[in-house]
Each structure stands twice: as C-alpha cells, then as structure tokens.
Amino acid sequence: MLRTIKELLLEWWAGNSTTQMPLPTRYTYDVEVDGKMIQIESFSCSRIYVHYQVRKKYPDAKHISVKRQIRQYFIA
C-alpha cells in the first residue's frame, strides 16, 4: 500500500510510528575569503551552493575557497 508524505508526517507527529524520519543535518563550512577564514552554516551539503552563498554575502571578493565541511545533526 502506498502512503502519501502527508500521511507519514501525521503518523510521525502523532508519535505512534515505526517510520524513521531523517534528522535534519546542518553543515558548517570553513571558507577562505581573500585570505580571511569565515564559517558559513547551511542545510545544503553542496559546496557549490555554499560558494554561491558566500559570493552573495561578499560580492567584491577576489578569491573564495571552501576549505572544510563539518556535519552536525540538528535535533530540535
């Protein structure tokens, strides 16, 4: 039997589920911007998306390099 995502979410929120919902994962990236290290947090695992976020935040930067990714599981 196929169930919709809405049905799975309602069952999960009710607390009587055997369905395991994935934990949201927050990624912290160490990024070098013109020789200065900064940290950016994102829910995306894509390094290219983080590069895009940094480019939006620092539009005049000459050099942007994503150095390291740290994965953290976010439990609300």
PyMOL Python script that loads the backbone (N, CA, C, O; Angstrom):
from pymol import cmd

cmd.read_pdbstr("""\
ATOM      1  N   MET A   1       0.840  -1.185   0.000  1.00  0.00           N
ATOM      2  CA  MET A   1       0.000   0.000   0.000  1.00  0.00           C
ATOM      3  C   MET A   1       0.880   1.242   0.000  1.00  0.00           C
ATOM      4  O   MET A   1       1.784   1.369   0.825  1.00  0.00           O
ATOM      5  N   LEU A   2       0.619   2.139  -0.908  1.00  0.00           N
ATOM      6  CA  LEU A   2       1.356   3.389  -0.975  1.00  0.00           C
ATOM      7  C   LEU A   2       0.714   4.421  -0.071  1.00  0.00           C
ATOM      8  O   LEU A   2      -0.508   4.565  -0.037  1.00  0.00           O
ATOM      9  N   ARG A   3       1.558   5.140   0.666  1.00  0.00           N
ATOM     10  CA  ARG A   3       1.059   6.191   1.552  1.00  0.00           C
ATOM     11  C   ARG A   3       1.687   7.506   1.132  1.00  0.00           C
ATOM     12  O   ARG A   3       2.822   7.545   0.657  1.00  0.00           O
ATOM     13  N   THR A   4       0.948   8.563   1.310  1.00  0.00           N
ATOM     14  CA  THR A   4       1.453   9.868   0.925  1.00  0.00           C
ATOM     15  C   THR A   4       2.404  10.396   1.994  1.00  0.00           C
ATOM     16  O   THR A   4       2.428   9.908   3.125  1.00  0.00           O
ATOM     17  N   ILE A   5       3.165  11.376   1.622  1.00  0.00           N
ATOM     18  CA  ILE A   5       4.086  12.015   2.561  1.00  0.00           C
ATOM     19  C   ILE A   5       3.304  12.655   3.703  1.00  0.00           C
ATOM     20  O   ILE A   5       3.741  12.619   4.853  1.00  0.00           O
ATOM     21  N   LYS A   6       2.150  13.239   3.388  1.00  0.00           N
ATOM     22  CA  LYS A   6       1.324  13.866   4.429  1.00  0.00           C
ATOM     23  C   LYS A   6       0.898  12.836   5.477  1.00  0.00           C
ATOM     24  O   LYS A   6       0.942  13.121   6.673  1.00  0.00           O
ATOM     25  N   GLU A   7       0.491  11.653   5.044  1.00  0.00           N
ATOM     26  CA  GLU A   7       0.090  10.607   5.985  1.00  0.00           C
ATOM     27  C   GLU A   7       1.270  10.165   6.850  1.00  0.00           C
ATOM     28  O   GLU A   7       1.114   9.957   8.053  1.00  0.00           O
ATOM     29  N   LEU A   8       2.449  10.021   6.240  1.00  0.00           N
ATOM     30  CA  LEU A   8       3.627   9.639   7.009  1.00  0.00           C
ATOM     31  C   LEU A   8       3.989  10.703   8.040  1.00  0.00           C
ATOM     32  O   LEU A   8       4.333  10.371   9.175  1.00  0.00           O
ATOM     33  N   LEU A   9       3.915  11.971   7.662  1.00  0.00           N
ATOM     34  CA  LEU A   9       4.229  13.049   8.601  1.00  0.00           C
ATOM     35  C   LEU A   9       3.228  13.098   9.750  1.00  0.00           C
ATOM     36  O   LEU A   9       3.621  13.260  10.905  1.00  0.00           O
ATOM     37  N   LEU A  10       1.942  12.960   9.444  1.00  0.00           N
ATOM     38  CA  LEU A  10       0.933  12.978  10.503  1.00  0.00           C
ATOM     39  C   LEU A  10       1.133  11.815  11.469  1.00  0.00           C
ATOM     40  O   LEU A  10       0.977  11.977  12.679  1.00  0.00           O
ATOM     41  N   GLU A  11       1.476  10.655  10.941  1.00  0.00           N
ATOM     42  CA  GLU A  11       1.740   9.497  11.795  1.00  0.00           C
ATOM     43  C   GLU A  11       2.971   9.719  12.660  1.00  0.00           C
ATOM     44  O   GLU A  11       2.989   9.363  13.838  1.00  0.00           O
ATOM     45  N   TRP A  12       4.002  10.311  12.060  1.00  0.00           N
ATOM     46  CA  TRP A  12       5.240  10.570  12.797  1.00  0.00           C
ATOM     47  C   TRP A  12       5.020  11.599  13.903  1.00  0.00           C
ATOM     48  O   TRP A  12       5.518  11.433  15.016  1.00  0.00           O
ATOM     49  N   TRP A  13       4.257  12.689  13.591  1.00  0.00           N
ATOM     50  CA  TRP A  13       3.988  13.717  14.594  1.00  0.00           C
ATOM     51  C   TRP A  13       3.134  13.169  15.738  1.00  0.00           C
ATOM     52  O   TRP A  13       3.276  13.598  16.883  1.00  0.00           O
ATOM     53  N   ALA A  14       2.255  12.230  15.430  1.00  0.00           N
ATOM     54  CA  ALA A  14       1.409  11.647  16.472  1.00  0.00           C
ATOM     55  C   ALA A  14       2.223  10.786  17.429  1.00  0.00           C
ATOM     56  O   ALA A  14       1.794  10.539  18.556  1.00  0.00           O
ATOM     57  N   GLY A  15       3.389  10.328  16.994  1.00  0.00           N
ATOM     58  CA  GLY A  15       4.272   9.577  17.870  1.00  0.00           C
ATOM     59  C   GLY A  15       4.044   8.084  17.884  1.00  0.00           C
ATOM     60  O   GLY A  15       4.701   7.381  18.652  1.00  0.00           O
ATOM     61  N   ASN A  16       3.141   7.568  17.068  1.00  0.00           N
ATOM     62  CA  ASN A  16       2.875   6.134  17.051  1.00  0.00           C
ATOM     63  C   ASN A  16       3.337   5.525  15.726  1.00  0.00           C
ATOM     64  O   ASN A  16       2.597   4.798  15.064  1.00  0.00           O
ATOM     65  N   SER A  17       4.544   5.833  15.368  1.00  0.00           N
ATOM     66  CA  SER A  17       5.046   5.434  14.063  1.00  0.00           C
ATOM     67  C   SER A  17       6.234   4.492  14.182  1.00  0.00           C
ATOM     68  O   SER A  17       7.013   4.546  15.134  1.00  0.00           O
ATOM     69  N   THR A  18       6.339   3.646  13.203  1.00  0.00           N
ATOM     70  CA  THR A  18       7.551   2.851  13.052  1.00  0.00           C
ATOM     71  C   THR A  18       8.429   3.433  11.949  1.00  0.00           C
ATOM     72  O   THR A  18       9.527   2.941  11.690  1.00  0.00           O
ATOM     73  N   THR A  19       7.931   4.485  11.303  1.00  0.00           N
ATOM     74  CA  THR A  19       8.671   5.140  10.229  1.00  0.00           C
ATOM     75  C   THR A  19       9.734   6.051  10.835  1.00  0.00           C
ATOM     76  O   THR A  19       9.421   6.899  11.670  1.00  0.00           O
ATOM     77  N   GLN A  20      10.954   5.886  10.431  1.00  0.00           N
ATOM     78  CA  GLN A  20      12.047   6.730  10.911  1.00  0.00           C
ATOM     79  C   GLN A  20      12.230   7.912   9.963  1.00  0.00           C
ATOM     80  O   GLN A  20      12.545   7.731   8.787  1.00  0.00           O
ATOM     81  N   MET A  21      12.034   9.101  10.475  1.00  0.00           N
ATOM     82  CA  MET A  21      12.248  10.304   9.674  1.00  0.00           C
ATOM     83  C   MET A  21      13.716  10.694   9.801  1.00  0.00           C
ATOM     84  O   MET A  21      14.290  10.585  10.884  1.00  0.00           O
ATOM     85  N   PRO A  22      14.321  11.138   8.729  1.00  0.00           N
ATOM     86  CA  PRO A  22      15.734  11.508   8.808  1.00  0.00           C
ATOM     87  C   PRO A  22      15.931  12.771   9.638  1.00  0.00           C
ATOM     88  O   PRO A  22      15.095  13.674   9.620  1.00  0.00           O
ATOM     89  N   LEU A  23      17.036  12.824  10.360  1.00  0.00           N
ATOM     90  CA  LEU A  23      17.364  14.017  11.119  1.00  0.00           C
ATOM     91  C   LEU A  23      17.844  15.102  10.173  1.00  0.00           C
ATOM     92  O   LEU A  23      18.607  14.816   9.250  1.00  0.00           O
ATOM     93  N   PRO A  24      17.413  16.342  10.381  1.00  0.00           N
ATOM     94  CA  PRO A  24      17.969  17.411   9.561  1.00  0.00           C
ATOM     95  C   PRO A  24      19.460  17.555   9.865  1.00  0.00           C
ATOM     96  O   PRO A  24      19.875  17.493  11.022  1.00  0.00           O
ATOM     97  N   THR A  25      20.230  17.741   8.851  1.00  0.00           N
ATOM     98  CA  THR A  25      21.668  17.837   9.004  1.00  0.00           C
ATOM     99  C   THR A  25      22.099  19.257   8.689  1.00  0.00           C
ATOM    100  O   THR A  25      21.800  19.792   7.621  1.00  0.00           O
ATOM    101  N   ARG A  26      22.799  19.854   9.628  1.00  0.00           N
ATOM    102  CA  ARG A  26      23.327  21.204   9.417  1.00  0.00           C
ATOM    103  C   ARG A  26      24.820  21.065   9.135  1.00  0.00           C
ATOM    104  O   ARG A  26      25.541  20.388   9.869  1.00  0.00           O
ATOM    105  N   TYR A  27      25.266  21.698   8.086  1.00  0.00           N
ATOM    106  CA  TYR A  27      26.668  21.652   7.705  1.00  0.00           C
ATOM    107  C   TYR A  27      27.308  22.999   8.019  1.00  0.00           C
ATOM    108  O   TYR A  27      26.740  24.053   7.730  1.00  0.00           O
ATOM    109  N   THR A  28      28.472  22.951   8.600  1.00  0.00           N
ATOM    110  CA  THR A  28      29.262  24.156   8.845  1.00  0.00           C
ATOM    111  C   THR A  28      30.490  24.072   7.955  1.00  0.00           C
ATOM    112  O   THR A  28      31.198  23.065   7.947  1.00  0.00           O
ATOM    113  N   TYR A  29      30.730  25.115   7.223  1.00  0.00           N
ATOM    114  CA  TYR A  29      31.848  25.148   6.287  1.00  0.00           C
ATOM    115  C   TYR A  29      32.858  26.198   6.711  1.00  0.00           C
ATOM    116  O   TYR A  29      32.491  27.308   7.096  1.00  0.00           O
ATOM    117  N   ASP A  30      34.125  25.841   6.640  1.00  0.00           N
ATOM    118  CA  ASP A  30      35.209  26.814   6.776  1.00  0.00           C
ATOM    119  C   ASP A  30      35.529  27.311   5.378  1.00  0.00           C
ATOM    120  O   ASP A  30      35.886  26.531   4.495  1.00  0.00           O
ATOM    121  N   VAL A  31      35.397  28.614   5.186  1.00  0.00           N
ATOM    122  CA  VAL A  31      35.577  29.210   3.868  1.00  0.00           C
ATOM    123  C   VAL A  31      36.633  30.301   3.963  1.00  0.00           C
ATOM    124  O   VAL A  31      36.614  31.120   4.883  1.00  0.00           O
ATOM    125  N   GLU A  32      37.543  30.304   3.016  1.00  0.00           N
ATOM    126  CA  GLU A  32      38.561  31.356   2.954  1.00  0.00           C
ATOM    127  C   GLU A  32      38.105  32.406   1.947  1.00  0.00           C
ATOM    128  O   GLU A  32      37.859  32.105   0.780  1.00  0.00           O
ATOM    129  N   VAL A  33      37.998  33.648   2.425  1.00  0.00           N
ATOM    130  CA  VAL A  33      37.583  34.761   1.573  1.00  0.00           C
ATOM    131  C   VAL A  33      38.694  35.802   1.618  1.00  0.00           C
ATOM    132  O   VAL A  33      38.894  36.465   2.635  1.00  0.00           O
ATOM    133  N   ASP A  34      39.404  35.938   0.522  1.00  0.00           N
ATOM    134  CA  ASP A  34      40.513  36.896   0.410  1.00  0.00           C
ATOM    135  C   ASP A  34      41.501  36.770   1.570  1.00  0.00           C
ATOM    136  O   ASP A  34      41.917  37.775   2.147  1.00  0.00           O
ATOM    137  N   GLY A  35      41.875  35.538   1.909  1.00  0.00           N
ATOM    138  CA  GLY A  35      42.868  35.295   2.951  1.00  0.00           C
ATOM    139  C   GLY A  35      42.317  35.279   4.366  1.00  0.00           C
ATOM    140  O   GLY A  35      43.069  35.037   5.310  1.00  0.00           O
ATOM    141  N   LYS A  36      41.038  35.526   4.540  1.00  0.00           N
ATOM    142  CA  LYS A  36      40.415  35.545   5.868  1.00  0.00           C
ATOM    143  C   LYS A  36      39.468  34.345   5.981  1.00  0.00           C
ATOM    144  O   LYS A  36      38.661  34.113   5.081  1.00  0.00           O
ATOM    145  N   MET A  37      39.559  33.577   7.085  1.00  0.00           N
ATOM    146  CA  MET A  37      38.711  32.407   7.281  1.00  0.00           C
ATOM    147  C   MET A  37      37.396  32.821   7.946  1.00  0.00           C
ATOM    148  O   MET A  37      37.397  33.538   8.947  1.00  0.00           O
ATOM    149  N   ILE A  38      36.291  32.369   7.387  1.00  0.00           N
ATOM    150  CA  ILE A  38      34.965  32.594   7.968  1.00  0.00           C
ATOM    151  C   ILE A  38      34.252  31.248   8.037  1.00  0.00           C
ATOM    152  O   ILE A  38      34.680  30.276   7.413  1.00  0.00           O
ATOM    153  N   GLN A  39      33.154  31.197   8.804  1.00  0.00           N
ATOM    154  CA  GLN A  39      32.334  29.991   8.872  1.00  0.00           C
ATOM    155  C   GLN A  39      30.940  30.311   8.366  1.00  0.00           C
ATOM    156  O   GLN A  39      30.353  31.334   8.719  1.00  0.00           O
ATOM    157  N   ILE A  40      30.421  29.421   7.536  1.00  0.00           N
ATOM    158  CA  ILE A  40      29.084  29.555   6.972  1.00  0.00           C
ATOM    159  C   ILE A  40      28.303  28.296   7.345  1.00  0.00           C
ATOM    160  O   ILE A  40      28.823  27.186   7.235  1.00  0.00           O
ATOM    161  N   GLU A  41      27.058  28.468   7.783  1.00  0.00           N
ATOM    162  CA  GLU A  41      26.197  27.326   8.088  1.00  0.00           C
ATOM    163  C   GLU A  41      25.155  27.189   6.993  1.00  0.00           C
ATOM    164  O   GLU A  41      24.622  28.179   6.492  1.00  0.00           O
ATOM    165  N   SER A  42      24.875  25.949   6.632  1.00  0.00           N
ATOM    166  CA  SER A  42      23.924  25.675   5.570  1.00  0.00           C
ATOM    167  C   SER A  42      23.284  24.318   5.814  1.00  0.00           C
ATOM    168  O   SER A  42      23.885  23.442   6.437  1.00  0.00           O
ATOM    169  N   PHE A  43      22.052  24.144   5.317  1.00  0.00           N
ATOM    170  CA  PHE A  43      21.405  22.843   5.362  1.00  0.00           C
ATOM    171  C   PHE A  43      21.681  22.061   4.085  1.00  0.00           C
ATOM    172  O   PHE A  43      21.249  20.916   3.947  1.00  0.00           O
ATOM    173  N   SER A  44      22.393  22.672   3.161  1.00  0.00           N
ATOM    174  CA  SER A  44      22.752  22.009   1.912  1.00  0.00           C
ATOM    175  C   SER A  44      24.135  21.382   2.039  1.00  0.00           C
ATOM    176  O   SER A  44      25.043  21.963   2.633  1.00  0.00           O
ATOM    177  N   CYS A  45      24.281  20.186   1.471  1.00  0.00           N
ATOM    178  CA  CYS A  45      25.583  19.526   1.509  1.00  0.00           C
ATOM    179  C   CYS A  45      26.438  19.901   0.305  1.00  0.00           C
ATOM    180  O   CYS A  45      27.564  19.420   0.174  1.00  0.00           O
ATOM    181  N   SER A  46      25.929  20.737  -0.559  1.00  0.00           N
ATOM    182  CA  SER A  46      26.629  21.109  -1.781  1.00  0.00           C
ATOM    183  C   SER A  46      27.625  22.244  -1.516  1.00  0.00           C
ATOM    184  O   SER A  46      27.249  23.319  -1.049  1.00  0.00           O
ATOM    185  N   ARG A  47      28.887  21.987  -1.821  1.00  0.00           N
ATOM    186  CA  ARG A  47      29.922  23.001  -1.651  1.00  0.00           C
ATOM    187  C   ARG A  47      29.735  24.148  -2.647  1.00  0.00           C
ATOM    188  O   ARG A  47      30.102  25.287  -2.361  1.00  0.00           O
ATOM    189  N   ILE A  48      29.169  23.845  -3.808  1.00  0.00           N
ATOM    190  CA  ILE A  48      28.929  24.881  -4.812  1.00  0.00           C
ATOM    191  C   ILE A  48      27.869  25.855  -4.317  1.00  0.00           C
ATOM    192  O   ILE A  48      27.975  27.059  -4.551  1.00  0.00           O
ATOM    193  N   TYR A  49      26.844  25.341  -3.632  1.00  0.00           N
ATOM    194  CA  TYR A  49      25.807  26.217  -3.085  1.00  0.00           C
ATOM    195  C   TYR A  49      26.384  27.135  -2.005  1.00  0.00           C
ATOM    196  O   TYR A  49      26.022  28.308  -1.918  1.00  0.00           O
ATOM    197  N   VAL A  50      27.282  26.591  -1.186  1.00  0.00           N
ATOM    198  CA  VAL A  50      27.930  27.406  -0.160  1.00  0.00           C
ATOM    199  C   VAL A  50      28.793  28.486  -0.821  1.00  0.00           C
ATOM    200  O   VAL A  50      28.828  29.627  -0.362  1.00  0.00           O
ATOM    201  N   HIS A  51      29.483  28.118  -1.894  1.00  0.00           N
ATOM    202  CA  HIS A  51      30.274  29.099  -2.644  1.00  0.00           C
ATOM    203  C   HIS A  51      29.367  30.215  -3.151  1.00  0.00           C
ATOM    204  O   HIS A  51      29.740  31.388  -3.110  1.00  0.00           O
ATOM    205  N   TYR A  52      28.176  29.852  -3.628  1.00  0.00           N
ATOM    206  CA  TYR A  52      27.192  30.832  -4.089  1.00  0.00           C
ATOM    207  C   TYR A  52      26.727  31.727  -2.937  1.00  0.00           C
ATOM    208  O   TYR A  52      26.602  32.939  -3.113  1.00  0.00           O
ATOM    209  N   GLN A  53      26.469  31.141  -1.750  1.00  0.00           N
ATOM    210  CA  GLN A  53      26.057  31.936  -0.587  1.00  0.00           C
ATOM    211  C   GLN A  53      27.134  32.954  -0.217  1.00  0.00           C
ATOM    212  O   GLN A  53      26.830  34.114   0.064  1.00  0.00           O
ATOM    213  N   VAL A  54      28.392  32.515  -0.220  1.00  0.00           N
ATOM    214  CA  VAL A  54      29.490  33.419   0.132  1.00  0.00           C
ATOM    215  C   VAL A  54      29.633  34.502  -0.925  1.00  0.00           C
ATOM    216  O   VAL A  54      29.908  35.655  -0.593  1.00  0.00           O
ATOM    217  N   ARG A  55      29.452  34.152  -2.186  1.00  0.00           N
ATOM    218  CA  ARG A  55      29.539  35.146  -3.264  1.00  0.00           C
ATOM    219  C   ARG A  55      28.458  36.201  -3.106  1.00  0.00           C
ATOM    220  O   ARG A  55      28.700  37.375  -3.385  1.00  0.00           O
ATOM    221  N   LYS A  56      27.251  35.800  -2.656  1.00  0.00           N
ATOM    222  CA  LYS A  56      26.184  36.773  -2.403  1.00  0.00           C
ATOM    223  C   LYS A  56      26.515  37.661  -1.207  1.00  0.00           C
ATOM    224  O   LYS A  56      26.210  38.854  -1.214  1.00  0.00           O
ATOM    225  N   LYS A  57      27.144  37.075  -0.170  1.00  0.00           N
ATOM    226  CA  LYS A  57      27.451  37.834   1.043  1.00  0.00           C
ATOM    227  C   LYS A  57      28.630  38.782   0.834  1.00  0.00           C
ATOM    228  O   LYS A  57      28.645  39.890   1.369  1.00  0.00           O
ATOM    229  N   TYR A  58      29.617  38.339   0.053  1.00  0.00           N
ATOM    230  CA  TYR A  58      30.807  39.141  -0.236  1.00  0.00           C
ATOM    231  C   TYR A  58      30.942  39.297  -1.748  1.00  0.00           C
ATOM    232  O   TYR A  58      31.742  38.595  -2.367  1.00  0.00           O
ATOM    233  N   PRO A  59      30.174  40.207  -2.356  1.00  0.00           N
ATOM    234  CA  PRO A  59      30.187  40.307  -3.827  1.00  0.00           C
ATOM    235  C   PRO A  59      31.509  40.823  -4.412  1.00  0.00           C
ATOM    236  O   PRO A  59      31.799  40.565  -5.580  1.00  0.00           O
ATOM    237  N   ASP A  60      32.310  41.543  -3.628  1.00  0.00           N
ATOM    238  CA  ASP A  60      33.556  42.104  -4.144  1.00  0.00           C
ATOM    239  C   ASP A  60      34.776  41.238  -3.851  1.00  0.00           C
ATOM    240  O   ASP A  60      35.904  41.683  -4.064  1.00  0.00           O
ATOM    241  N   ALA A  61      34.577  40.017  -3.369  1.00  0.00           N
ATOM    242  CA  ALA A  61      35.699  39.144  -3.016  1.00  0.00           C
ATOM    243  C   ALA A  61      36.431  38.692  -4.276  1.00  0.00           C
ATOM    244  O   ALA A  61      35.813  38.357  -5.287  1.00  0.00           O
ATOM    245  N   LYS A  62      37.747  38.691  -4.196  1.00  0.00           N
ATOM    246  CA  LYS A  62      38.576  38.260  -5.328  1.00  0.00           C
ATOM    247  C   LYS A  62      38.804  36.748  -5.310  1.00  0.00           C
ATOM    248  O   LYS A  62      38.877  36.126  -6.369  1.00  0.00           O
ATOM    249  N   HIS A  63      38.919  36.146  -4.116  1.00  0.00           N
ATOM    250  CA  HIS A  63      39.222  34.728  -4.004  1.00  0.00           C
ATOM    251  C   HIS A  63      38.338  34.101  -2.928  1.00  0.00           C
ATOM    252  O   HIS A  63      38.331  34.549  -1.781  1.00  0.00           O
ATOM    253  N   ILE A  64      37.585  33.049  -3.311  1.00  0.00           N
ATOM    254  CA  ILE A  64      36.738  32.303  -2.372  1.00  0.00           C
ATOM    255  C   ILE A  64      37.100  30.834  -2.503  1.00  0.00           C
ATOM    256  O   ILE A  64      37.131  30.286  -3.604  1.00  0.00           O
ATOM    257  N   SER A  65      37.374  30.201  -1.365  1.00  0.00           N
ATOM    258  CA  SER A  65      37.732  28.793  -1.364  1.00  0.00           C
ATOM    259  C   SER A  65      37.061  28.103  -0.184  1.00  0.00           C
ATOM    260  O   SER A  65      37.258  28.495   0.966  1.00  0.00           O
ATOM    261  N   VAL A  66      36.261  27.066  -0.473  1.00  0.00           N
ATOM    262  CA  VAL A  66      35.622  26.279   0.577  1.00  0.00           C
ATOM    263  C   VAL A  66      36.637  25.241   1.027  1.00  0.00           C
ATOM    264  O   VAL A  66      37.024  24.366   0.252  1.00  0.00           O
ATOM    265  N   LYS A  67      37.072  25.338   2.284  1.00  0.00           N
ATOM    266  CA  LYS A  67      38.160  24.501   2.782  1.00  0.00           C
ATOM    267  C   LYS A  67      37.702  23.211   3.440  1.00  0.00           C
ATOM    268  O   LYS A  67      38.262  22.148   3.173  1.00  0.00           O
ATOM    269  N   ARG A  68      36.683  23.290   4.305  1.00  0.00           N
ATOM    270  CA  ARG A  68      36.341  22.127   5.123  1.00  0.00           C
ATOM    271  C   ARG A  68      34.854  22.123   5.428  1.00  0.00           C
ATOM    272  O   ARG A  68      34.229  23.173   5.576  1.00  0.00           O
ATOM    273  N   GLN A  69      34.297  20.911   5.520  1.00  0.00           N
ATOM    274  CA  GLN A  69      32.891  20.734   5.856  1.00  0.00           C
ATOM    275  C   GLN A  69      32.787  19.965   7.170  1.00  0.00           C
ATOM    276  O   GLN A  69      33.459  18.951   7.362  1.00  0.00           O
ATOM    277  N   ILE A  70      31.926  20.463   8.082  1.00  0.00           N
ATOM    278  CA  ILE A  70      31.676  19.795   9.344  1.00  0.00           C
ATOM    279  C   ILE A  70      30.200  19.454   9.384  1.00  0.00           C
ATOM    280  O   ILE A  70      29.360  20.348   9.273  1.00  0.00           O
ATOM    281  N   ARG A  71      29.864  18.183   9.540  1.00  0.00           N
ATOM    282  CA  ARG A  71      28.465  17.740   9.562  1.00  0.00           C
ATOM    283  C   ARG A  71      27.983  17.677  11.000  1.00  0.00           C
ATOM    284  O   ARG A  71      28.652  17.112  11.865  1.00  0.00           O
ATOM    285  N   GLN A  72      26.815  18.261  11.250  1.00  0.00           N
ATOM    286  CA  GLN A  72      26.214  18.215  12.580  1.00  0.00           C
ATOM    287  C   GLN A  72      24.749  17.821  12.421  1.00  0.00           C
ATOM    288  O   GLN A  72      24.069  18.306  11.517  1.00  0.00           O
ATOM    289  N   TYR A  73      24.269  16.955  13.286  1.00  0.00           N
ATOM    290  CA  TYR A  73      22.865  16.569  13.248  1.00  0.00           C
ATOM    291  C   TYR A  73      22.097  17.503  14.158  1.00  0.00           C
ATOM    292  O   TYR A  73      22.458  17.676  15.322  1.00  0.00           O
ATOM    293  N   PHE A  74      21.051  18.100  13.642  1.00  0.00           N
ATOM    294  CA  PHE A  74      20.279  19.101  14.358  1.00  0.00           C
ATOM    295  C   PHE A  74      19.050  18.452  14.961  1.00  0.00           C
ATOM    296  O   PHE A  74      18.190  17.946  14.241  1.00  0.00           O
ATOM    297  N   ILE A  75      18.969  18.468  16.275  1.00  0.00           N
ATOM    298  CA  ILE A  75      17.817  17.905  16.974  1.00  0.00           C
ATOM    299  C   ILE A  75      17.073  19.049  17.654  1.00  0.00           C
ATOM    300  O   ILE A  75      17.594  19.694  18.564  1.00  0.00           O
ATOM    301  N   ALA A  76      15.859  19.285  17.202  1.00  0.00           N
ATOM    302  CA  ALA A  76      15.074  20.408  17.737  1.00  0.00           C
ATOM    303  C   ALA A  76      14.293  19.993  18.951  1.00  0.00           C
ATOM    304  O   ALA A  76      13.577  20.807  19.533  1.00  0.00           O
TER     305      ALA A  76
END
""", "prot")
cmd.dss("prot")
cmd.show_as("cartoon", "prot")
cmd.util.cbc("prot")
cmd.orient("prot")
